[in-house]
């Protein structure tokens, strides 16, 4: 797939999220090991981390090519602490 327009990036984002959701639904909460294939089975957390990383990089490439962002990373948002100290 070529990424020549912002619409291409949006389509790739949708594809990434669709693949993530399909794998996430059936993933175990804890990482496992498949003795038959000799491979680790990724956990929900592993899949979420991989998807977030893929989306972050896809967004970086999109912005590097001069397009508006296609994804806002919730981890990049500023955290506002409200309240008062209680002594």
C-alpha positions in Angstrom: 0.0 0.0 0.0 1.3 3.4 -0.9 0.8 6.3 1.6 0.6 9.2 -0.8 -2.4 11.0 0.7 -4.0 11.6 4.1 -6.8 9.3 3.1 -4.3 6.5 2.6 -3.1 7.1 6.2 -6.6 7.0 7.5 -7.3 3.8 5.6 -4.1 2.3 7.1 -5.2 3.5 10.6 -8.6 1.7 10.1 -6.9 -1.5 9.0 -4.5 -1.4 12.0 -7.4 -0.9 14.4 -9.5 -3.6 12.8 -6.6 -6.2 13.0 -5.9 -5.1 16.6 -9.6 -5.6 17.6 -9.9 -9.0 16.0 -6.8 -10.2 17.9 -7.6 -8.4 21.1 -11.0 -10.1 21.5 -9.5 -13.6 21.8 -6.2 -12.8 23.5 -5.7 -13.9 27.1 -5.2 -11.4 29.9 -1.8 -12.9 30.7 0.9 -13.8 28.2 0.9 -17.5 27.4 2.9 -20.1 25.6 1.8 -22.5 22.9 3.6 -25.8 23.5 2.5 -27.2 20.1 4.0 -24.3 18.0 6.7 -23.3 20.6 5.6 -19.7 20.5 4.5 -17.2 23.0 0.9 -16.1 22.9 0.6 -12.3 23.3 -1.6 -10.9 26.0 -4.1 -8.1 25.7 -1.6 -5.7 27.0 1.1 -6.8 24.5 -1.4 -6.3 21.7 -2.4 -2.9 23.0 1.2 -1.8 23.2 2.0 -3.0 19.7 -1.1 -1.3 18.3 -0.3 2.0 20.1 3.3 1.9 18.8 2.1 1.2 15.2 -0.4 4.1 15.3 2.1 6.5 16.9 4.6 5.7 14.1 2.0 5.9 11.4 0.9 9.3 12.7 4.6 10.5 12.8 5.0 9.5 9.1 1.8 11.2 8.2 2.9 14.5 9.9 6.4 14.2 8.4 4.8 14.1 4.9 3.0 17.4 5.7 -0.5 16.1 6.5 -2.6 16.8 9.6 -2.4 14.2 12.3 -4.6 11.2 12.0 -4.4 10.0 15.6 -4.1 11.6 19.0 -2.2 9.5 21.5 -4.0 9.6 24.9 -0.7 9.2 26.7 0.5 12.6 25.3 -2.3 14.6 26.9 -1.4 16.8 29.8 -2.7 15.7 33.2 -4.3 18.3 35.3 -4.2 17.7 39.0 -7.1 19.3 40.9 -7.6 19.5 44.6 -6.0 20.9 47.7 -3.4 19.5 50.0 -4.8 18.3 53.3 -2.5 18.6 56.3 
